[in-house]
Amino acid sequence: MEFEFVPNEKKFWEFIRLLRTNLLTSSGFVEQVHISPRQQIKYMTKYEKCYYICLFNGDPVGFIGSVDGDIRIATLPGYQRRGVGTFMVNELMKISPKSFAKIKVDNEVSLKFFKKLGFEQSFYIMEKKP
């Protein structure tokens, strides 16, 4: 497969929102939130330049961003395990080499994925549950 890595622009904002809130992809994110179209516009107005889109045959199949160094990534379910995520992380690290991944302790898929790409655990975040 040949992928293209392009800067985010307004025409991709809704794609990012829908993929970020898709039940098949949203569970991997640290924060589980509903994002309305209005909230997405406000967020993307501020952070559009932090995100990139992966295209396959001209169609978006994933997104990646680095907001304050924190990687946010998602791939369409039908394109997972096909190299899209690896491609996006490798391309992002060329642009933003100090980026890092915050991963939930129980997210084995993401832990294995980032370890495979050479990321190493550098600290723990401890929270007190109510």
HUQUIPE-V799086 format. One record per residue. N is the residue number from 1. RES is the residue in one small letter. PSI is psi in whole degrees, 0 to 359 (999 if undefined). NEAR is the number of other ideal C-beta (glycine too) atoms within 8 Angstrom. Layout:
<<N;RES;PSI;NEAR> <N;RES;PSI;NEAR>>
This chain:
<<1;m;142;6> <2;e;123;4> <3;f;158;11> <4;e;137;8> <5;f;113;10> <6;v;151;7> <7;p;149;7> <8;n;148;15> <9;e;169;6> <10;k;325;6> <11;k;344;4> <12;f;354;12> <13;w;316;12> <14;e;325;8> <15;f;313;10> <16;i;314;14> <17;r;313;11> <18;l;321;8> <19;l;321;13> <20;r;329;13> <21;t;1;8> <22;n;131;10> <23;l;333;5> <24;l;346;5> <25;t;336;12> <26;s;335;10> <27;s;339;6> <28;g;345;9> <29;f;146;10> <30;v;315;5> <31;e;128;4> <32;q;104;5> <33;v;152;4> <34;h;135;4> <35;i;114;9> <36;s;160;6> <37;p;321;7> <38;r;318;6> <39;q;322;8> <40;q;318;13> <41;i;315;9> <42;k;315;8> <43;y;312;9> <44;m;330;13> <45;t;324;7> <46;k;322;6> <47;y;11;10> <48;e;316;11> <49;k;352;6> <50;c;350;8> <51;y;153;15> <52;y;157;14> <53;i;140;14> <54;c;124;16> <55;l;144;12> <56;f;121;12> <57;n;37;4> <58;g;354;5> <59;d;140;6> <60;p;132;10> <61;v;354;11> <62;g;166;15> <63;f;156;18> <64;i;145;14> <65;g;160;12> <66;s;102;13> <67;v;116;8> <68;d;35;4> <69;g;346;8> <70;d;121;10> <71;i;134;12> <72;r;125;12> <73;i;143;11> <74;a;147;11> <75;t;142;14> <76;l;138;10> <77;p;321;8> <78;g;349;4> <79;y;4;10> <80;q;149;9> <81;r;31;2> <82;r;11;6> <83;g;359;7> <84;v;310;16> <85;g;315;11> <86;t;315;10> <87;f;313;11> <88;m;316;16> <89;v;315;13> <90;n;318;9> <91;e;318;11> <92;l;319;13> <93;m;337;9> <94;k;326;6> <95;i;321;8> <96;s;72;8> <97;p;347;6> <98;k;10;5> <99;s;154;11> <100;f;166;9> <101;a;125;9> <102;k;124;7> <103;i;134;9> <104;k;144;7> <105;v;324;4> <106;d;6;4> <107;n;77;9> <108;e;323;6> <109;v;311;7> <110;s;321;11> <111;l;312;9> <112;k;319;8> <113;f;308;10> <114;f;325;11> <115;k;319;9> <116;k;329;7> <117;l;7;9> <118;g;6;5> <119;f;145;7> <120;e;149;5> <121;q;131;3> <122;s;342;4> <123;f;167;4> <124;y;148;3> <125;i;120;5> <126;m;134;4> <127;e;145;4> <128;k;121;4> <129;k;143;3> <130;p;999;2>>
